[in-house]
Amino acid sequence: MHKIYSAQLHEAGLGESDSQKLSYLSSVMRSLLQTLALSAFEIALRMTPAKDDGGIIKGLLDRFAQPVDGLPLEALDALIPIVRSNVAKTYMLGWFEKSIYSNQPIVNQLIEWVEFRNKKPAHGVVDEKTATFWANRLNDLIQSLLTAFSADLPKIEKDGTLALDISGNPLRISTPLVVSGHAVVIAKVVSRKGLWKIHGQLLSWTDAKEFTADLDNTNIFATDDPYAEKFKLAELTINGKPTSIFHNIPVRQTNTFVGRKKELDKLKKWIDDFADSRMCLVYGDGGFGKTTLSLEFFNNLIEGKLEDSTTLPSVVCFYTAKKTRWTDDGIIHFKGISDAMEDGVRELLYLFFPVLGKEWYKVSGNALIDKIQGEFVRQGFTRHDILLIIDNTETLATSQLDAEELGEFLTTVGKKLGRVVITSRRRELLNATPVVVSSLSDDEALLLIQRSGKEYKAQAVIQAGEARLRAACKQLMYKPLLIDTLVRYISRSSSGLQDGLDQILKKTNDQLLEFLYEDAWARMNELVREVFMVLVSLASPINGRCIGDACTAIGVQHTEFQESLNETYFASVIDHGDTYDLEIVDLAKEFFRQKKHRASDAVVERLDNIAFKVDKLETDRHKIEMQYRQDRVADGYRNEFAKAAKIAGMKRDYKSAIENFDLALLDEPLNASLHERYASFLLRTLNRPEAAHEHAIKATELDPQSGDAWLTLGLIDYKLDRLSDGDKAIDKAFDNGKDESLCLLRKSIARYHHARREPYRKDSLRLLKEGEAMINRSVRVADPKAFYFRKNAQTSDKYLNLIQSLISQINRRTIRSEDAAS
């Protein structure tokens, strides 16, 4: 890649003016820093314990969803010490220190560039003199980077893959940093239904094409942590000022959103009018795109695209009206409107609590709203900070009495707790700002059918003239759902435009859906059909994990099932990025149940057995997850200061987090779980094992039977290179209930890093052989139901390869002393 960047640096120098040179040099620098940062992520995640120990890395990777110019610097500041400590002492030498390549640390010079970039090109004016100065400065700075860090840039192998050599360890780079022979500038990284893609542009002066590249499931951005916070933190810059929003907004429902400017403007106006307008109702008939519109708007909000807004909320909570829910007592079915609505407002509490205690279910109605309001006030939030979005409320209230009860409840929520957005097919009985979602305009419909035709590769649509497409949209009443249905049908059946229209227009809504279901069923292979028949037999709410279990049991790829799911409108999907929730619509449920009923008795029995096993797996997972959250997390965050520390940590306000942890310990000095959580925070997030040690010791003294406390103490001892003490603590963790496989894995990892620090010590090979045996035993005794089974399996594979590679290097004596970890 060094040659690629050198060529682009030369290309930039041929610009006709300094302004042109500066513009393209900024692109070269952006790409180069992204490449260095993502290469460092690959090293840290695949060759060090950074991923296993948590910490700041996941937060940095999450922010690469939409990288800004300063992010690679922040990432490298965190990653270089990790790589130097664990893999190579001389990694990116010159970043923090003076070197033969520069008389001052390179990072300091880059900070000056980022500050200039944010101040002048992004939000100010660049005059001719400034352009000349920075064009020359940036050219020299890029040259310094290429000279200093040439060995740290990936090399292109003969087969086109990218690789790095880290102290004799070859590492394949999985992130597509070269596309069609060009370096790239990454614009965003997205995950939909667990499938990952990178969007960006080629680094080219003559043809900077946009590209989209698929990532495999083991890419560096994918999290395999089963304990993920329900709320994420979006960090924005609005009108030059930093702000942050906690949210659980699902990803957009479509890549072809067009038009709706009038409706988006109304939502924008409502957001800005926070003093007088508490409620907003987005309503219209089915198929016009109410949820699609809402998700488009609120994704724009959390991405900072509402540039001139000054009244953004601090917490945005999205809730889809549903009829079932997991609780401490298992799956419950809501009996009435009040149960469902109260569940919606309780969703806000997951910002503070990993699990909700029984005290939150003992109150209802106004008392529940008051209790939740009090909790937010204690954490410093006002009703202006909170926004609750409730999707599809018409599914909750099916009678006039229910509708009145719904209106009264939401009005109280709007007055006391926060602002509310409701989507519904009805004009609900609310004093709310209305946003009517109806037909698209003629021009909007034309744009939608043209874009959809290209996306779905519907040849008849692509080849049709504008007048013919306008006429087709008019026949479909400018309804987005019908336009989408037409394009999908033409794409799947390779039929003509008129044939597609005939099939759609001559049928009622239910007849159309049944026709589309039969059409999709005919194209499915038998295994995918069986997955659908299993799903309609489940008692559990359906999510990506259940579907994955069903696909595994039947023997079909999850991605193949998703392709069939996308063929027609079998279900409503709420996509959270790395996972998704799915609710099969009633008509489709009946369709699949009839298909199952017509199958042979042997097939029905087999599918029922699979459904039973999938339900059991999900129930067991839920119990383990709830126990983990309750035992290890919830008990540690009981008091208000501890909850404030958790929020501050999510915001990366580490000074406030420490202050609140200290105050929490003054309030609850005998809370062992709190000491353990503080120790974990100091170790994993701040990399301060010495400070963490005293709190871990205290946790084990207060609760000697806490396996979690002993495990955290063991990890801290290992971090401090106290192998014997760490082993003793891990043994205590095993004695007090921690999984044997996990304990063996942690011991093995510790032996690898102990040997990596001084590879030619007498005991290094012995320790590595011990570690290899421990990993093999860990894999043999692992319980597939264990909370971290998948993550531990991946970690085992990683360290088994690292241990075997290190043994080979020691035997061949190919490790230089300066490359040994510090």
LUMMARVEX-64724 format. One line per 10 residues: number of its first residue (from 0); their letters; for each residue y, z, x of C-alpha. Coordinates in pm, whole numbers, plus 50000, padded with zeros to 5 digits. Example, Ala and Ser with C-alpha at 12.3 -4.5 7.8 and 13.67 -1.06 7.14 Angstrom:
<sites>
0) AS) 49550 50780 51230 ~ 49894 50714 51367
</sites>
This chain:
<sites>
0) MHKIYSAQLH) 50000 50000 50000 ~ 50226 50040 50302 ~ 50240 49660 50332 ~ 50323 49622 49963 ~ 50618 49860 49985 ~ 50740 49710 50313 ~ 50744 49367 50150 ~ 50939 49499 49851 ~ 51186 49671 50083 ~ 51243 49336 50253
10) EAGLGESDSQ) 51279 49170 49910 ~ 51545 49421 49809 ~ 51747 49339 50119 ~ 51783 48979 49999 ~ 51991 49081 49697 ~ 52317 48896 49648 ~ 52526 49212 49618 ~ 52501 49578 49711 ~ 52480 49665 49341 ~ 52174 49443 49304
20) KLSYLSSVMR) 52022 49590 49618 ~ 52084 49946 49499 ~ 51928 49876 49161 ~ 51606 49735 49303 ~ 51588 49986 49589 ~ 51599 50261 49325 ~ 51295 50100 49160 ~ 51114 50081 49495 ~ 51191 50448 49562 ~ 51079 50547 49211
30) SLLQTLALSA) 50746 50369 49257 ~ 50693 50502 49610 ~ 50753 50864 49510 ~ 50526 50830 49207 ~ 50252 50690 49430 ~ 50285 50974 49683 ~ 50291 51237 49407 ~ 49992 51098 49216 ~ 49795 51062 49540 ~ 49870 51428 49612
40) FEIALRMTPA) 49752 51519 49261 ~ 49426 51333 49325 ~ 49371 51525 49651 ~ 49461 51863 49502 ~ 49247 51820 49192 ~ 48943 51667 49360 ~ 48937 51848 49697 ~ 49091 52192 49635 ~ 49044 52474 49381 ~ 49387 52402 49231
50) KDDGGIIKGL) 49249 52270 48902 ~ 48991 52545 48874 ~ 49249 52817 48929 ~ 49495 52680 48673 ~ 49854 52728 48781 ~ 50149 52498 48767 ~ 49961 52172 48818 ~ 49870 52113 48454 ~ 50233 52156 48350 ~ 50344 51901 48608
60) LDRFAQPVDG) 50080 51653 48496 ~ 50180 51701 48132 ~ 50536 51608 48226 ~ 50412 51283 48382 ~ 50369 51170 48021 ~ 50727 51047 48067 ~ 50821 51094 48433 ~ 51181 51134 48543 ~ 51305 51065 48896 ~ 51307 51431 49001
70) LPLEALDALI) 50950 51503 48888 ~ 50763 51355 49191 ~ 50975 51574 49421 ~ 50896 51883 49217 ~ 50527 51789 49214 ~ 50511 51728 49590 ~ 50689 52058 49657 ~ 50403 52231 49474 ~ 50114 52012 49592 ~ 50179 51975 49965
80) PIVRSNVAKT) 50126 52348 50038 ~ 49803 52339 49835 ~ 49669 52043 50033 ~ 49779 52192 50365 ~ 49615 52525 50283 ~ 49285 52377 50172 ~ 49234 52034 50329 ~ 49468 51925 50610 ~ 49734 52131 50788 ~ 49935 51822 50881
90) YMLGWFEKSI) 49944 51661 50537 ~ 50283 51489 50479 ~ 50434 51652 50785 ~ 50811 51608 50769 ~ 50848 51678 50398 ~ 50964 52038 50440 ~ 51046 52034 50812 ~ 51221 51832 51078 ~ 50994 51580 51246 ~ 50993 51289 51484
100) YSNQPIVNQL) 51074 51070 51183 ~ 51384 51254 51065 ~ 51622 51516 51200 ~ 51620 51695 50865 ~ 51351 51759 50602 ~ 51292 51443 50401 ~ 51284 51636 50074 ~ 51646 51744 50127 ~ 51755 51382 50158 ~ 51558 51288 49846
110) IEWVEFRNKK) 51724 51565 49647 ~ 52061 51412 49735 ~ 51937 51077 49603 ~ 51810 51229 49276 ~ 52140 51412 49225 ~ 52333 51090 49286 ~ 52096 50898 49056 ~ 52142 51145 48771 ~ 52518 51173 48815 ~ 52636 50816 48878
120) PAHGVVDEKT) 52392 50539 48770 ~ 52248 50738 48479 ~ 52561 50899 48335 ~ 52859 50768 48529 ~ 53011 50471 48709 ~ 52903 50324 49045 ~ 53193 50152 49219 ~ 53160 49893 49494 ~ 53213 50139 49780 ~ 52952 50380 49642
130) ATFWANRLND) 52703 50098 49584 ~ 52738 49983 49945 ~ 52695 50335 50083 ~ 52388 50418 49873 ~ 52224 50077 49917 ~ 52226 50131 50294 ~ 52132 50498 50261 ~ 51844 50427 50024 ~ 51711 50146 50242 ~ 51699 50383 50542
140) LIQSLLTAFS) 51545 50662 50335 ~ 51265 50440 50201 ~ 51197 50321 50556 ~ 51175 50686 50670 ~ 50926 50762 50393 ~ 50709 50463 50481 ~ 50711 50555 50850 ~ 50651 50928 50804 ~ 50390 50908 50530 ~ 50212 50582 50607
150) ADLPKIEKDG) 49878 50763 50641 ~ 49930 50937 50306 ~ 49959 50614 50107 ~ 49636 50479 49955 ~ 49473 50179 50119 ~ 49334 49887 49921 ~ 48961 49842 49985 ~ 48779 49507 49989 ~ 48658 49562 49633 ~ 49016 49622 49515
160) TLALDISGNP) 48984 49998 49472 ~ 49225 50245 49629 ~ 49118 50508 49879 ~ 49259 50775 50108 ~ 49112 50932 50420 ~ 49188 51304 50420 ~ 49075 51466 50743 ~ 48768 51246 50754 ~ 48696 51287 50382 ~ 48714 50956 50195
170) LRISTPLVVS) 48869 50993 49850 ~ 48870 50721 49587 ~ 49197 50712 49392 ~ 49123 50675 49021 ~ 49483 50625 48904 ~ 49579 50254 48888 ~ 49866 50250 49139 ~ 49821 49879 49217 ~ 49799 49620 48939 ~ 49765 49245 49007
180) GHAVVIAKVV) 49851 49305 49371 ~ 50174 49489 49291 ~ 50274 49852 49319 ~ 50379 49993 48984 ~ 50644 50205 48816 ~ 50484 50432 48557 ~ 50679 50464 48234 ~ 50445 50691 48041 ~ 50092 50825 48022 ~ 49948 50860 47673
190) SRKGLWKIHG) 49629 50991 47519 ~ 49512 50891 47173 ~ 49197 51041 47025 ~ 49093 51143 47375 ~ 49138 50792 47521 ~ 49391 50767 47805 ~ 49625 50482 47899 ~ 49904 50428 48151 ~ 50203 50213 48056 ~ 50439 50079 48318
200) QLLSWTDAKE) 50585 49778 48498 ~ 50493 49587 48809 ~ 50723 49651 49104 ~ 50854 49297 49136 ~ 51199 49146 49184 ~ 51099 48817 49017 ~ 50859 48919 48738 ~ 50840 49290 48656 ~ 50580 49248 48382 ~ 50489 49538 48160
210) FTADLDNTNI) 50126 49647 48176 ~ 49885 49888 48010 ~ 49584 50021 48199 ~ 49291 50224 48067 ~ 49192 50550 48237 ~ 48843 50695 48238 ~ 48764 51035 48090 ~ 48769 51204 48433 ~ 49124 51093 48516 ~ 49362 51349 48662
220) FATDDPYAEK) 49568 51376 48343 ~ 49276 51473 48118 ~ 49239 51844 48058 ~ 48891 51987 48021 ~ 49019 52336 47945 ~ 48878 52438 47607 ~ 49146 52705 47578 ~ 49459 52498 47524 ~ 49777 52629 47369 ~ 49843 52494 47020
230) FKLAELTING) 50211 52453 47103 ~ 50338 52241 47391 ~ 50677 52257 47558 ~ 50896 51945 47559 ~ 51175 51961 47817 ~ 51466 51733 47735 ~ 51810 51645 47861 ~ 52048 51589 47569 ~ 52405 51486 47645 ~ 52352 51591 48007
240) KPTSIFHNIP) 52230 51940 47913 ~ 51871 52063 47953 ~ 51697 52193 47643 ~ 51339 52266 47544 ~ 51136 52252 47223 ~ 50802 52417 47148 ~ 50602 52185 46924 ~ 50260 52078 46800 ~ 50366 51729 46688 ~ 50075 51479 46674
250) VRQTNTFVGR) 50119 51147 46851 ~ 50251 50841 46670 ~ 50021 50674 46421 ~ 50107 50318 46522 ~ 50223 50109 46816 ~ 50389 49858 46583 ~ 50649 50072 46407 ~ 50930 49848 46287 ~ 51244 49887 46079 ~ 51308 50190 45858
260) KKELDKLKKW) 51651 50229 46017 ~ 51800 50358 45693 ~ 51531 50624 45655 ~ 51548 50725 46023 ~ 51927 50755 45998 ~ 51890 50983 45694 ~ 51650 51209 45883 ~ 51887 51213 46180 ~ 52178 51308 45954 ~ 51970 51584 45797
270) IDDFADSRMC) 51868 51725 46137 ~ 52232 51746 46243 ~ 52342 51917 45918 ~ 52158 52242 45992 ~ 52417 52473 45834 ~ 52401 52342 45477 ~ 52074 52154 45444 ~ 51757 52362 45461 ~ 51501 52123 45316 ~ 51419 51754 45333
280) LVYGDGGFGK) 51172 51566 45113 ~ 51021 51241 45243 ~ 50854 51085 44940 ~ 50715 50759 44809 ~ 50398 50596 44686 ~ 50084 50588 44898 ~ 50074 50318 45162 ~ 50447 50303 45233 ~ 50421 50505 45556 ~ 50569 50851 45493
290) TTLSLEFFNN) 50361 51025 45759 ~ 50406 50731 45997 ~ 50784 50751 45952 ~ 50790 51128 46001 ~ 50579 51117 46317 ~ 50791 50835 46459 ~ 51108 51037 46402 ~ 50977 51366 46539 ~ 50815 51201 46841 ~ 51157 51050 46911
300) LIEGKLEDST) 51302 51400 46880 ~ 51065 51564 47131 ~ 51111 51269 47369 ~ 51488 51323 47375 ~ 51575 50996 47202 ~ 51817 51157 46954 ~ 52085 51137 47220 ~ 52392 51268 47038 ~ 52222 51552 46850 ~ 52353 51899 46926
310) TLPSVVCFYT) 52155 52105 46674 ~ 51793 52050 46770 ~ 51538 52316 46671 ~ 51362 52529 46932 ~ 51028 52533 46749 ~ 50880 52240 46554 ~ 50553 52304 46371 ~ 50353 52026 46204 ~ 50098 52122 45939 ~ 49874 51888 45743
320) AKKTRWTDDG) 49781 52020 45400 ~ 49407 52080 45398 ~ 49141 52246 45184 ~ 48932 52420 45452 ~ 49008 52632 45757 ~ 48832 52817 46037 ~ 48903 53193 46031 ~ 48756 53509 46184 ~ 48508 53506 45895 ~ 48402 53143 45945
330) IIHFKGISDA) 48497 52843 45732 ~ 48692 52923 45417 ~ 48783 52693 45129 ~ 49130 52743 44985 ~ 49113 52838 44621 ~ 49470 52771 44520 ~ 49815 52653 44614 ~ 49921 52991 44755 ~ 49630 53011 45002 ~ 49705 52666 45139
340) MEDGVRELLY) 50081 52716 45167 ~ 50046 53055 45334 ~ 49810 52895 45585 ~ 50086 52645 45661 ~ 50346 52908 45751 ~ 50091 53111 45950 ~ 50056 52806 46175 ~ 50392 52903 46329 ~ 50242 53226 46464 ~ 50018 53043 46711
350) LFFPVLGKEW) 50325 53011 46929 ~ 50284 53384 47004 ~ 49921 53465 46923 ~ 49602 53297 47048 ~ 49427 53432 46737 ~ 49569 53586 46422 ~ 49461 53939 46344 ~ 49361 54059 45999 ~ 49709 54207 45949 ~ 49841 53854 45901
360) YKVSGNALID) 49594 53790 45617 ~ 49650 54119 45435 ~ 49999 54013 45324 ~ 50093 53714 45112 ~ 50385 53547 44940 ~ 50732 53679 45021 ~ 50588 53968 45221 ~ 50414 53722 45455 ~ 50731 53517 45498 ~ 50929 53834 45576
370) KIQGEFVRQG) 50667 53949 45829 ~ 50667 53613 46010 ~ 51048 53607 46005 ~ 51053 53951 46167 ~ 50817 53837 46443 ~ 51039 53541 46531 ~ 51356 53753 46521 ~ 51199 53999 46767 ~ 51136 53708 47003 ~ 51498 53593 46981
380) FTRHDILLII) 51462 53305 46733 ~ 51682 53255 46427 ~ 51605 53056 46114 ~ 51811 52770 46259 ~ 51566 52747 46552 ~ 51256 52684 46340 ~ 51146 52362 46172 ~ 50826 52341 45968 ~ 50685 52000 45867 ~ 50428 52002 45587
390) DNTETLATSQ) 50248 51672 45538 ~ 50089 51547 45214 ~ 50187 51834 44984 ~ 50068 51639 44679 ~ 49712 51729 44782 ~ 49795 52098 44734 ~ 49962 52093 44394 ~ 49770 51897 44133 ~ 49927 52044 43818 ~ 50279 52110 43692
400) LDAEELGEFL) 50227 52484 43740 ~ 50109 52430 44098 ~ 50410 52206 44167 ~ 50648 52477 44044 ~ 50474 52742 44257 ~ 50490 52511 44558 ~ 50863 52454 44506 ~ 50939 52826 44479 ~ 50738 52910 44792 ~ 50895 52639 45005
410) TTVGKKLGRV) 51243 52729 44886 ~ 51187 53085 45008 ~ 51056 52955 45341 ~ 51367 52740 45377 ~ 51602 53029 45306 ~ 51438 53295 45522 ~ 51218 53142 45787 ~ 51339 52799 45892 ~ 51413 52446 45789 ~ 51140 52251 45612
420) VITSRRRELL) 51042 51884 45594 ~ 50789 51788 45326 ~ 50610 51456 45282 ~ 50466 51382 44940 ~ 50382 51105 44699 ~ 50575 51299 44434 ~ 50938 51388 44386 ~ 50864 51759 44433 ~ 51057 52025 44238 ~ 51283 52117 44529
430) NATPVVVSSL) 51650 52133 44611 ~ 51596 51907 44911 ~ 51766 51614 45079 ~ 51565 51312 44959 ~ 51445 51037 45191 ~ 51280 50772 44977 ~ 51019 50560 45154 ~ 50964 50239 44960 ~ 50915 49871 45037 ~ 51018 49722 45370
440) SDDEALLLIQ) 51300 49471 45373 ~ 51209 49104 45402 ~ 51303 49094 45772 ~ 51122 49421 45849 ~ 50805 49299 45677 ~ 50817 48974 45874 ~ 50854 49161 46202 ~ 50565 49394 46111 ~ 50322 49115 46022 ~ 50413 48922 46339
450) RSGKEYKAQA) 50369 49225 46567 ~ 50049 49331 46394 ~ 49913 48978 46422 ~ 49963 48987 46799 ~ 49818 49338 46833 ~ 49504 49262 46630 ~ 49478 48902 46761 ~ 49473 48762 46407 ~ 49493 48388 46481 ~ 49582 48278 46127
460) VIQAGEARLR) 49883 48512 46133 ~ 49989 48411 46484 ~ 49976 48041 46394 ~ 50149 48069 46054 ~ 50514 47972 46021 ~ 50789 48217 45939 ~ 50833 48094 45581 ~ 50460 48128 45512 ~ 50453 48481 45650 ~ 50758 48582 45446
470) AACKQLMYKP) 50587 48452 45132 ~ 50271 48648 45215 ~ 50471 48970 45265 ~ 50644 48915 44933 ~ 50307 48876 44759 ~ 50203 49207 44917 ~ 50520 49372 44778 ~ 50647 49439 45133 ~ 50404 49732 45148 ~ 50315 49828 45509
480) LLIDTLVRYI) 49962 49939 45422 ~ 49877 49610 45250 ~ 50033 49405 45531 ~ 49827 49600 45784 ~ 49516 49557 45568 ~ 49568 49181 45551 ~ 49614 49142 45926 ~ 49312 49359 46009 ~ 49094 49169 45762 ~ 49197 48831 45904
490) SRSSSGLQDG) 49137 48958 46257 ~ 48788 49093 46180 ~ 48671 48808 45957 ~ 48847 48517 46134 ~ 48949 48395 45788 ~ 49263 48208 45692 ~ 49584 48359 45560 ~ 49528 48245 45201 ~ 49168 48366 45195 ~ 49282 48707 45314
500) LDQILKKTND) 49552 48721 45047 ~ 49301 48620 44779 ~ 49064 48898 44877 ~ 49340 49161 44867 ~ 49546 49055 44565 ~ 49265 49007 44313 ~ 49138 49364 44349 ~ 49256 49704 44229 ~ 49322 49966 44496 ~ 48975 50118 44464
510) QLLEFLYEDA) 48809 49777 44449 ~ 49000 49670 44758 ~ 48889 49978 44949 ~ 48527 49933 44841 ~ 48542 49569 44951 ~ 48687 49669 45288 ~ 48426 49945 45328 ~ 48141 49701 45260 ~ 48298 49447 45493 ~ 48330 49705 45773
520) WARMNELVRE) 47979 49840 45702 ~ 47832 49493 45744 ~ 47983 49464 46093 ~ 47881 49813 46211 ~ 47567 49857 46413 ~ 47304 50090 46271 ~ 47388 50379 46505 ~ 47756 50387 46404 ~ 47651 50381 46038 ~ 47437 50687 46101
530) VFMVLVSLAS) 47730 50873 46257 ~ 47935 50824 45940 ~ 47644 50941 45725 ~ 47614 51254 45940 ~ 47987 51327 45919 ~ 47991 51328 45538 ~ 47705 51582 45551 ~ 47894 51834 45766 ~ 48021 52165 45637 ~ 48262 52206 45931
540) PINGRCIGDA) 48610 52052 45934 ~ 48568 51728 46130 ~ 48730 51695 46472 ~ 48676 51499 46790 ~ 48426 51753 46922 ~ 48205 51729 46610 ~ 48219 51351 46624 ~ 48129 51356 46993 ~ 47829 51579 46918 ~ 47715 51348 46638
550) CTAIGVQHTE) 47753 51040 46861 ~ 47553 51209 47139 ~ 47275 51314 46901 ~ 47245 50963 46757 ~ 47291 50782 47088 ~ 47612 50585 47049 ~ 47933 50584 47255 ~ 48221 50782 47103 ~ 48453 50490 47177 ~ 48228 50252 46983
560) FQESLNETYF) 48247 50483 46682 ~ 48626 50493 46710 ~ 48644 50114 46708 ~ 48455 50110 46378 ~ 48671 50392 46243 ~ 48979 50182 46312 ~ 48839 49884 46123 ~ 48950 50010 45783 ~ 49086 50311 45599 ~ 48787 50544 45598
570) ASVIDHGDTY) 48985 50852 45694 ~ 49320 51007 45771 ~ 49350 51095 46138 ~ 49581 51351 46296 ~ 49585 51261 46663 ~ 49673 51543 46904 ~ 49630 51325 47211 ~ 49335 51484 47390 ~ 49155 51551 47061 ~ 49193 51466 46695
580) DLEIVDLAKE) 49122 51592 46344 ~ 48973 51363 46085 ~ 48942 51386 45708 ~ 48733 51119 45540 ~ 48898 51010 45215 ~ 48712 51091 44894 ~ 48624 50730 44809 ~ 48483 50673 45158 ~ 48284 50998 45139 ~ 48120 50877 44821
590) FFRQKKHRAS) 48058 50536 44979 ~ 47876 50683 45279 ~ 47684 50933 45066 ~ 47555 50646 44852 ~ 47449 50457 45163 ~ 47268 50768 45286 ~ 47103 50819 44946 ~ 46956 50468 44968 ~ 46802 50534 45309 ~ 46438 50635 45350
600) DAVVERLDNI) 46337 51000 45318 ~ 46257 51015 45689 ~ 46603 50886 45784 ~ 46777 51126 45544 ~ 46581 51420 45685 ~ 46667 51319 46042 ~ 47038 51281 45962 ~ 47044 51616 45781 ~ 46887 51781 46085 ~ 47151 51626 46310
610) AFKVDKLETD) 47428 51742 46073 ~ 47283 52094 46080 ~ 47280 52093 46461 ~ 47636 51958 46481 ~ 47755 52228 46239 ~ 47578 52494 46444 ~ 47729 52368 46769 ~ 48078 52375 46618 ~ 48022 52722 46469 ~ 47894 52857 46802
620) RHKIEMQYRQ) 48187 52696 46986 ~ 48432 52849 46744 ~ 48279 53197 46776 ~ 48283 53180 47157 ~ 48640 53051 47160 ~ 48759 53318 46917 ~ 48587 53589 47121 ~ 48742 53458 47442 ~ 49089 53440 47292 ~ 49056 53783 47133
630) DRVADGYRNE) 48900 53969 47425 ~ 49084 53821 47718 ~ 49409 53685 47583 ~ 49510 53850 47258 ~ 49464 54206 47384 ~ 49682 54125 47682 ~ 49973 54003 47469 ~ 49994 54273 47204 ~ 50344 54407 47256 ~ 50674 54222 47223
640) FAKAAKIAGM) 50752 54215 47596 ~ 50412 54063 47674 ~ 50466 53792 47413 ~ 50811 53727 47561 ~ 50649 53696 47905 ~ 50405 53440 47766 ~ 50689 53232 47616 ~ 50892 53254 47938 ~ 50590 53143 48139 ~ 50543 52840 47915
650) KRDYKSAIEN) 50910 52755 47976 ~ 50857 52801 48351 ~ 51121 53072 48350 ~ 50916 53277 48594 ~ 51184 53534 48669 ~ 51205 53629 48300 ~ 50826 53624 48275 ~ 50795 53879 48557 ~ 51067 54098 48407 ~ 50896 54096 48068
660) FDLALLDEPL) 50552 54164 48216 ~ 50699 54466 48397 ~ 50861 54589 48074 ~ 50534 54534 47888 ~ 50350 54751 48141 ~ 50608 55026 48098 ~ 50534 55008 47725 ~ 50154 54986 47766 ~ 50061 55115 48113 ~ 49697 55172 48012
670) NASLHERYAS) 49635 54823 47869 ~ 49368 54680 48102 ~ 49390 54333 47949 ~ 49765 54325 48011 ~ 49715 54413 48378 ~ 49450 54140 48403 ~ 49678 53879 48240 ~ 49964 53975 48473 ~ 49735 53950 48775 ~ 49612 53611 48656
680) FLLRTLNRPE) 49971 53490 48609 ~ 50072 53605 48958 ~ 49767 53440 49113 ~ 49738 53115 48920 ~ 50100 53035 48839 ~ 50299 53192 49123 ~ 50033 53187 49398 ~ 50107 53550 49488 ~ 49760 53699 49546 ~ 49892 54010 49724
690) AAHEHAIKAT) 50107 54107 49425 ~ 49827 54015 49185 ~ 49573 54234 49366 ~ 49717 54570 49260 ~ 49719 54472 48892 ~ 49362 54341 48910 ~ 49250 54667 49072 ~ 49429 54862 48799 ~ 49260 54653 48529 ~ 48913 54731 48670
700) ELDPQSGDAW) 49000 55102 48693 ~ 49123 55115 48334 ~ 48827 54916 48200 ~ 48535 54913 48446 ~ 48326 54722 48190 ~ 48563 54426 48170 ~ 48392 54125 48321 ~ 48720 53934 48302 ~ 48902 54194 48511 ~ 48631 54190 48779
710) LTLGLIDYKL) 48629 53810 48782 ~ 49006 53794 48833 ~ 48982 54053 49112 ~ 48709 53848 49279 ~ 48919 53531 49269 ~ 49213 53718 49422 ~ 48995 53857 49702 ~ 48865 53508 49773 ~ 49222 53377 49783 ~ 49301 53647 50041
720) DRLSDGDKAI) 48993 53534 50240 ~ 48808 53860 50174 ~ 48471 53702 50113 ~ 48265 54021 50104 ~ 48505 54202 49869 ~ 48519 53897 49645 ~ 48139 53880 49624 ~ 48124 54247 49522 ~ 48379 54192 49246 ~ 48198 53881 49120
730) DKAFDNGKDE) 47871 54077 49113 ~ 48047 54338 48899 ~ 48171 54060 48671 ~ 47811 53941 48627 ~ 47689 54296 48560 ~ 47953 54322 48287 ~ 47870 54008 48097 ~ 48017 53710 48281 ~ 47800 53401 48288 ~ 47564 53383 48588
740) SLCLLRKSIA) 47634 53014 48634 ~ 48009 53078 48657 ~ 47964 53364 48905 ~ 47742 53153 49131 ~ 47991 52867 49116 ~ 48284 53089 49217 ~ 48085 53231 49509 ~ 47999 52881 49624 ~ 48360 52761 49604 ~ 48471 53063 49808
750) RYHHARREPY) 48218 52981 50079 ~ 48339 52623 50102 ~ 48702 52724 50151 ~ 48612 53006 50392 ~ 48421 52756 50607 ~ 48691 52489 50569 ~ 48948 52720 50729 ~ 48744 52753 51050 ~ 48474 52486 51037 ~ 48335 52556 51386
760) RKDSLRLLKE) 48281 52929 51343 ~ 47924 53047 51400 ~ 47865 53131 51035 ~ 48028 52823 50878 ~ 47711 52617 50841 ~ 47520 52918 50708 ~ 47789 52982 50446 ~ 47793 52617 50344 ~ 47415 52614 50305 ~ 47444 52928 50091
770) GEAMINRSVR) 47714 52761 49884 ~ 47500 52449 49835 ~ 47207 52659 49714 ~ 47434 52859 49483 ~ 47573 52546 49319 ~ 47226 52405 49263 ~ 47116 52732 49104 ~ 47438 52747 48900 ~ 47359 52407 48750 ~ 47000 52512 48670
780) VADPKAFYFR) 47094 52832 48486 ~ 47403 52694 48307 ~ 47412 52742 47930 ~ 47540 52431 47747 ~ 47697 52662 47487 ~ 47904 52848 47747 ~ 48280 52832 47694 ~ 48351 52641 48016 ~ 48021 52451 48044 ~ 48166 52100 48079
790) KNAQTSDKYL) 48446 52206 48310 ~ 48206 52404 48530 ~ 47964 52110 48546 ~ 48242 51882 48672 ~ 48355 52145 48922 ~ 47996 52187 49044 ~ 47968 51814 49111 ~ 48300 51816 49296 ~ 48214 52106 49527 ~ 47858 51996 49591
800) NLIQSLISQI) 47997 51669 49729 ~ 48267 51852 49929 ~ 48016 52097 50078 ~ 47774 51822 50179 ~ 48058 51618 50329 ~ 48184 51917 50528 ~ 47834 51993 50660 ~ 47810 51633 50779 ~ 48152 51645 50946 ~ 48071 51971 51125
810) NRRTIRSEDA) 47742 51832 51251 ~ 47920 51518 51373 ~ 48213 51729 51500 ~ 48467 51491 51344 ~ 48715 51755 51218 ~ 49022 51796 51434 ~ 49155 52149 51465 ~ 49495 52044 51332 ~ 49328 51911 51015 ~ 49139 52228 50933
820) AS) 49278 52413 50634 ~ 49511 52700 50711
</sites>
